[in-house]
Amino acid sequence: MANTIILLDSLGDWKPYYETSSTHTVSDYLKDKYLASEPNLVINLSNDYSYNSEGYYCSLLAQARGHRVIPGVEIINKLETGTGIRLDMNLHKLCFQWIQKNAISENWYLTIYFGKCKEKGLEKIAQYIFDNYPAPLLRVCLNNRHKNQIENIQALPINQLTEEEQDYFADALDNFNRKVWRLRSQKNYRFSLAILYDPEEKFPPSNKKALQKILEIARKMNVYAELITEDDRIRLMEFDALFIRTTTSLNHYTFHLSQKATQNEMVVIDDPQSIIRCTNKVYLNELLKKEKIPTPLAMLIFRSNNNSFEEISSKLGIPFILKIPDGSFSHGIKKISNEEDLKAAFSILFERSAILLAQEFIPTEFDWRIGVLNGEPLFACKYYMAKGHWQIYFHDNNGKSEEGLVDTIPIYKVPPQVLKTAIKATSLIGKGLYGVDLKVVNNKVVVIEVNDNPSIDHGLEDAILGDELYYRIINHFSQLIDKSYQ
């Protein structure tokens, strides 16, 4: 992939900014005279996006040519038809607080430059609007009410910027696109891969050495790979693919970025569908049960009902397990042995979810974890329980955590029924990367859960395959990208 090009009605519109070979006219792009090699990203800065205009056709043809373009035709149509969005409750409150603080008494305007704005305190609102209307320049009319403040959203032509606004635009563009210009332009890579991670995460799905391995193997495969964080979300469209290596959740930025990447036709692991199907244990339990895949005995517990220990234990036995739907790394899970345990668990867990999942307790020395990529087994591990505990992770009341040992097993040594069940379970989710947790009791295999964001730590999950594991993952991205261009 090559780097970015910027389209303008006239190159004179770029006079206030530093010269760059990335600028081209709208007319030249329409005539296919833009670059000898294809651009990775097209930034359409035409002053006219109206239907059947040259600016409109630039975005239309960019998509037909397989180029990533901002704004896309769908966004242009939304702007032209006045299709609106509403802020969520928290953003309504944030916006109204800003209105009161600044004594706004009438309609006012917010200018958004690639998801950024100059108004301190409105950064989250600017980013939210840009996520829904990814366009280089937006002018948003807002009222001064306590909610539903957005009146309309329009594209702002670059030739209408004031001198001050030109400075904000230049800084935002540089921040949005700097890596493409400064790094990727040095070499033509096969494709570009963003690896989303959280450097502050306590239990990340990949340790630092694994992340460095991904970067190392990508470089050897002539793939541009870069670690990005939530703060880099405005740069997402620079890349061809997204690999999420921080713990996913539905009501979370990881899901929003996965959605945004998918909407822009990027290859994504974990894709939104996989996140929806895997991160909620209630959904997953129903899905596995419907498809007759063996799971522990389970029942749903509703906050609105009267739930007794006697009723639940009569169906699941004593003790049983109580889980919040979206817990991870052994958080939000309680073992219940009596009525007192149940009441204490309810007081904590019902604060986080109106529905809980109760499951029979199946004690084993270890859980199988089968890593599956595109329907094929990638790695196999035995995850042992933490010392003296019934879970793989043990979190004490002082905030300290311990985890059990991990044995990585060659695929050919895994019991065939374990592999078969794991692959069947992931076939209900998708073709991405998954980790299936299973137990074997009395020669019977049961699926505990399917994880969309499985742990891949250097020295553990890669202990058998080594570099080959990372090669297979990156090659999977490559195959999907090649397929998308066919």
C-alpha positions in Angstrom: 0.0 0.0 0.0 1.1 3.5 -0.7 0.4 6.6 1.4 -2.3 9.2 1.6 -3.5 11.7 -1.0 -5.5 14.9 -0.4 -8.0 16.0 -2.9 -8.8 19.7 -3.4 -11.0 21.6 -5.9 -8.0 23.9 -6.5 -4.4 23.5 -5.3 -4.8 27.2 -4.3 -6.9 26.0 -1.4 -3.7 24.6 0.1 -1.8 27.9 0.0 -2.1 28.5 3.8 -0.5 25.2 4.6 2.9 23.6 4.0 3.6 22.2 0.6 3.2 18.5 0.1 3.3 16.1 -2.8 0.2 14.5 -1.3 -2.2 17.2 -2.7 -4.0 16.6 -6.0 -7.0 18.2 -7.7 -10.4 16.6 -7.7 -10.4 16.7 -11.5 -7.1 14.8 -11.8 -8.4 12.1 -9.4 -11.5 11.7 -11.5 -9.3 11.3 -14.6 -7.3 8.7 -12.8 -4.2 10.9 -12.7 -3.6 10.8 -9.0 -0.6 8.5 -8.3 1.3 5.8 -10.1 0.6 3.5 -7.2 -2.7 3.3 -5.3 -3.2 5.4 -2.2 -3.9 3.9 1.2 -6.3 6.7 2.2 -8.0 9.4 0.2 -8.9 12.6 2.1 -11.6 14.4 0.1 -11.4 18.1 0.8 -13.6 19.2 -2.0 -15.7 22.3 -1.2 -18.8 20.8 -2.7 -20.1 17.3 -1.8 -23.5 17.8 -3.3 -25.1 15.1 -5.3 -23.6 14.7 -8.8 -20.8 17.2 -8.0 -17.1 16.4 -8.7 -16.5 16.1 -4.9 -19.3 13.6 -4.6 -18.0 11.5 -7.5 -14.5 11.5 -6.0 -15.8 9.7 -2.9 -18.0 7.4 -5.0 -15.1 6.4 -7.4 -12.7 6.1 -4.5 -14.9 3.4 -3.0 -15.3 1.8 -6.4 -11.5 1.7 -6.8 -11.1 0.0 -3.5 -9.6 3.1 -1.8 -10.4 4.1 1.7 -11.9 7.5 1.6 -13.0 10.1 4.1 -15.8 11.1 3.8 -17.5 8.1 2.2 -20.6 8.4 0.0 -22.8 7.2 2.8 -21.6 10.0 5.1 -22.0 12.6 2.3 -25.6 11.4 1.8 -26.3 11.6 5.5 -24.9 15.2 5.6 -26.9 16.1 2.5 -30.2 14.7 3.8 -29.7 16.1 7.3 -29.9 12.7 8.9 -29.3 13.5 12.5 -27.8 11.8 15.6 -28.5 12.2 19.3 -25.9 12.4 22.0 -26.2 9.8 24.7 -27.3 10.8 28.2 -23.8 11.4 29.6 -22.9 13.6 26.6 -26.2 15.5 26.9 -25.3 16.3 30.5 -21.7 17.2 29.6 -22.9 19.5 26.8 -25.5 21.3 29.0 -22.9 21.8 31.8 -20.6 23.5 29.2 -23.6 25.6 28.0 -24.3 26.8 31.5 -20.7 27.5 32.3 -20.3 29.6 29.2 -23.7 31.3 29.6 -24.9 30.3 26.1 -28.3 31.9 25.5 -28.9 31.0 21.8 -27.9 28.6 19.1 -24.2 28.2 18.8 -21.7 26.4 16.5 -19.0 23.8 17.1 -16.3 23.2 14.4 -14.8 19.7 14.4 -11.5 19.0 12.7 -10.9 15.3 12.3 -12.7 14.6 15.6 -11.0 17.5 17.4 -12.3 20.8 18.5 -10.8 23.9 20.1 -13.4 24.2 22.9 -12.0 22.7 26.2 -14.6 20.4 27.7 -16.3 19.4 24.5 -13.6 16.9 23.3 -15.8 13.8 23.9 -18.7 15.4 22.0 -16.5 16.3 19.0 -15.1 12.7 18.9 -18.6 11.2 19.2 -19.9 13.3 16.3 -16.9 12.5 14.2 -17.3 8.7 14.9 -20.8 9.0 13.5 -19.9 11.5 10.7 -16.3 10.7 9.8 -15.6 13.8 7.6 -12.5 16.1 7.7 -14.4 19.3 8.6 -17.8 19.6 10.3 -19.8 22.5 11.5 -22.4 21.6 14.0 -25.2 23.8 15.1 -26.4 23.3 18.7 -29.1 24.8 20.8 -28.9 25.6 24.5 -31.4 23.1 25.8 -30.6 20.5 28.6 -30.8 17.6 26.0 -31.1 16.9 22.3 -28.8 19.9 21.6 -27.7 19.0 18.0 -29.7 21.0 15.5 -27.8 20.0 12.3 -24.4 18.9 11.0 -22.9 20.1 7.8 -19.6 19.7 6.0 -17.4 22.8 6.3 -15.5 23.8 3.1 -11.8 24.2 3.6 -11.8 27.5 1.7 -14.2 29.0 4.3 -11.8 28.5 7.3 -10.6 31.6 9.1 -6.9 32.0 9.8 -7.3 30.7 13.3 -9.4 27.8 12.1 -6.7 27.0 9.5 -4.2 26.5 12.4 -6.6 24.1 14.1 -7.2 22.2 10.9 -3.5 21.8 10.1 -2.8 20.5 13.6 -5.7 18.1 13.5 -4.7 16.8 10.0 -1.1 16.3 11.2 -2.3 14.3 14.2 -4.8 12.3 12.1 -2.4 11.4 9.4 1.1 11.9 10.7 2.2 8.2 10.7 1.2 7.7 7.1 3.3 10.6 5.9 6.3 10.2 8.2 6.7 6.4 8.5 4.8 4.4 5.9 5.8 6.5 3.0 9.4 5.2 3.4 8.4 1.8 2.0 5.6 0.2 0.1 4.1 -2.4 2.5 1.7 -5.3 1.6 -0.8 -3.8 4.0 -1.0 -1.9 7.3 -2.1 -3.3 10.6 -3.2 -1.4 13.7 -2.7 -3.3 17.0 -5.0 -1.8 19.6 -3.7 -2.2 23.2 -3.9 -0.6 26.6 -0.5 0.0 28.2 -2.2 0.4 31.6 -4.3 -2.8 31.5 -3.6 -5.1 34.5 -4.5 -8.4 32.7 -3.9 -7.7 29.0 -4.6 -10.5 26.4 -1.0 -10.2 25.2 2.0 -9.4 27.2 4.7 -6.9 26.0 6.9 -9.6 24.5 4.0 -11.0 22.5 3.1 -7.5 21.1 6.8 -7.0 20.1 6.7 -10.5 18.4 3.7 -9.4 16.4 5.5 -6.3 15.2 8.7 -8.3 14.5 7.0 -11.0 12.4 4.9 -8.4 10.6 8.0 -6.5 9.6 9.5 -9.8 8.3 6.4 -10.3 6.3 6.6 -6.8 4.8 3.5 -5.7 6.7 3.4 -2.2 8.4 2.2 -2.8 12.0 1.9 -0.2 14.7 0.7 -0.3 18.3 -2.2 2.2 18.9 -4.2 3.1 21.9 -7.7 4.6 22.4 -6.2 8.0 22.0 -5.3 7.1 18.4 -8.9 6.4 17.4 -9.0 9.3 14.9 -6.2 7.6 13.0 -8.0 4.3 12.6 -8.8 4.8 8.9 -5.1 5.1 8.1 -4.9 1.3 8.4 -6.1 -1.7 6.4 -6.7 -3.9 9.4 -7.3 -3.8 13.1 -6.1 -6.4 15.6 -7.6 -5.8 19.1 -5.2 -6.8 21.9 -7.0 -5.3 24.8 -9.9 -6.8 26.7 -13.2 -6.3 24.7 -16.6 -5.4 26.0 -19.9 -4.3 24.5 -20.3 -1.0 26.3 -16.7 -0.1 25.6 -14.5 1.8 23.2 -13.1 -1.6 21.9 -16.5 -2.4 20.5 -17.1 1.0 19.0 -13.7 0.9 17.3 -14.4 -2.6 16.0 -17.7 -1.3 14.6 -16.1 1.7 13.0 -13.3 -0.3 11.4 -15.9 -2.8 10.0 -18.0 0.0 8.6 -15.0 1.2 6.8 -14.4 -2.2 5.3 -11.3 -2.9 7.3 -10.4 -6.5 8.3 -11.0 -6.7 12.1 -10.1 -9.2 14.8 -12.2 -9.1 17.0 -15.1 -8.2 14.7 -18.3 -6.7 16.2 -20.3 -9.9 15.7 -17.8 -12.0 17.6 -17.6 -9.4 20.5 -21.4 -9.5 20.8 -21.6 -13.2 20.7 -18.7 -14.0 23.0 -18.6 -11.2 25.7 -22.1 -11.8 27.0 -22.3 -15.1 28.8 -26.1 -15.1 28.8 -26.2 -14.8 25.0 -23.4 -17.4 24.6 -25.2 -19.9 26.9 -28.4 -19.6 24.9 -26.5 -20.0 21.6 -24.6 -23.1 22.7 -27.7 -24.7 24.2 -29.7 -24.0 21.0 -27.1 -25.8 18.9 -26.9 -28.7 21.3 -23.3 -28.1 22.3 -22.7 -29.6 25.8 -22.4 -27.0 28.5 -22.8 -27.0 32.3 -26.3 -27.0 33.6 -27.4 -23.3 33.8 -30.2 -21.0 34.5 -30.8 -17.2 34.3 -31.4 -15.2 37.5 -33.3 -12.0 37.2 -33.0 -9.1 39.6 -36.8 -8.5 39.4 -37.6 -12.0 40.7 -37.5 -13.5 44.1 -34.5 -15.9 43.9 -33.9 -18.4 46.7 -30.9 -20.5 47.3 -33.1 -23.6 47.6 -34.7 -23.0 44.2 -31.4 -22.5 42.4 -29.5 -25.3 44.2 -32.3 -27.8 43.5 -31.6 -27.4 39.8 -27.8 -26.9 39.8 -26.6 -28.6 43.0 -24.4 -27.3 45.8 -22.2 -25.3 45.4 -23.1 -23.5 42.1 -21.5 -20.6 40.3 -23.0 -17.1 39.8 -21.6 -14.9 37.0 -22.2 -11.5 35.6 -22.8 -11.7 31.8 -19.7 -9.8 30.7 -17.0 -10.7 33.3 -13.5 -11.6 32.3 -10.3 -13.0 34.0 -12.4 -14.5 36.8 -13.9 -11.1 37.8 -17.6 -11.0 38.5 -17.8 -14.7 39.4 -18.9 -16.1 42.8 -19.1 -19.6 44.2 -22.3 -20.0 46.2 -22.6 -22.6 49.0 -25.4 -21.3 51.1 -28.1 -18.6 51.4 -25.7 -16.1 53.0 -23.3 -16.5 50.0 -26.2 -15.9 47.6 -27.4 -12.7 49.4 -23.8 -11.3 49.5 -23.3 -12.1 45.8 -26.6 -10.6 44.8 -25.8 -7.3 46.6 -22.6 -7.0 44.5 -23.4 -8.6 41.2 -26.9 -7.2 40.7 -25.3 -3.7 40.9 -23.6 -4.5 37.6 -26.3 -6.5 35.8 -30.0 -7.0 35.9 -29.5 -10.6 34.8 -27.0 -13.2 36.1 -26.0 -16.6 34.9 -26.0 -19.4 37.4 -24.1 -22.6 36.4 -23.4 -25.9 38.1 -20.0 -26.2 39.7 -17.7 -28.6 37.8 -14.4 -28.9 39.7 -11.4 -29.9 37.6 -7.7 -29.7 38.0 -7.4 -27.7 34.8 -9.4 -26.2 31.9 -8.6 -26.8 28.3 -8.1 -23.7 26.2 -8.1 -24.3 22.5 -7.1 -21.4 20.3 -9.0 -21.4 17.0 -8.2 -19.3 14.0 -10.5 -19.3 10.9 -12.0 -22.6 12.0 -8.6 -24.4 12.5 -6.9 -25.1 15.8 -4.0 -22.7 16.5 -2.8 -23.7 20.0 -3.8 -25.8 22.9 -3.2 -25.2 26.6 -4.0 -26.6 30.0 -4.9 -23.8 32.3 -4.5 -25.0 35.9 -6.4 -23.5 38.8 -4.6 -21.0 41.1 -3.0 -22.7 44.1 -5.6 -23.5 46.7 -8.4 -21.9 44.6 -11.2 -23.1 42.4 -10.5 -20.6 39.6 -7.6 -20.0 37.2 -7.3 -16.5 38.6 -7.5 -15.7 42.3 -8.2 -12.1 43.3 -7.9 -11.5 47.1 -9.6 -8.6 49.0 -6.4 -6.6 49.0 -6.3 -6.3 45.2 -3.6 -8.9 44.8 -4.0 -11.6 42.1 -2.5 -15.0 41.4 -3.0 -17.3 38.5 -2.4 -21.0 37.9 0.2 -22.6 35.8 -0.1 -23.1 32.0 1.0 -26.1 30.0 1.1 -25.7 26.2 0.2 -28.9 24.5 0.9 -29.9 20.8 -2.4 -30.1 18.9 -1.9 -33.8 18.0 -1.8 -34.6 21.8 -5.2 -33.0 22.5 -8.1 -35.5 22.8 -10.0 -35.5 19.5 -13.3 -34.8 21.1 -12.0 -31.7 22.8 -10.7 -30.3 19.4 -14.0 -31.3 17.7 -16.1 -29.6 20.3 -14.0 -26.4 20.3 -14.1 -26.0 16.6 -17.9 -26.7 16.5 -18.4 -24.0 19.1 -16.5 -21.4 17.2 -18.3 -22.2 14.0 -21.4 -20.5 15.7 -19.4 -17.3 16.3 -17.4 -16.6 13.1 -14.1 -17.1 11.3 -11.9 -15.0 13.6 -9.6 -15.8 16.5 -11.1 -17.4 19.5 -10.2 -19.2 22.7 -12.6 -22.0 23.8 -12.6 -23.1 27.4 -13.6 -26.7 28.0 -13.7 -29.2 30.8 -13.5 -33.0 30.6 -15.5 -34.8 33.3 -16.0 -38.6 33.1 -14.9 -38.5 29.5 -17.6 -36.0 28.7 -16.5 -32.6 27.1 -18.4 -29.5 28.1 -17.8 -25.9 26.8 -17.5 -23.4 29.6 -17.2 -20.4 27.2 -15.9 -19.1 23.9 -13.6 -16.0 24.2 -13.4 -13.6 21.3 -10.2 -12.0 22.7 -8.0 -15.0 23.8 -4.8 -14.6 25.6 -1.7 -14.9 23.5 1.4 -14.4 25.7 4.9 -14.9 24.6 6.3 -18.1 26.3 2.8 -19.5 26.9 0.3 -19.9 24.1 3.2 -19.6 21.6 5.4 -22.1 23.4 4.9 -24.9 20.7 4.6 -22.9 17.5 6.8 -20.0 18.4 7.0 -17.4 15.6 4.8 -19.6 13.4 1.8 -18.7 15.6 2.2 -15.0 14.8 2.9 -15.7 11.1 -0.4 -17.6 10.9 -2.4 -14.7 12.4 -0.8 -12.0 10.2 -1.2 -14.3 7.2 -4.9 -14.6 8.0 -5.2 -10.8 7.9 -3.3 -10.8 4.6 -5.6 -13.4 3.0 -8.7 -11.5 4.0 -7.3 -8.2 2.7 -6.3 -9.8 -0.6 -9.8 -11.3 -0.9 -11.4 -7.9 -0.3 -9.6 -6.4 -3.3 -10.6 -9.2 -5.7 
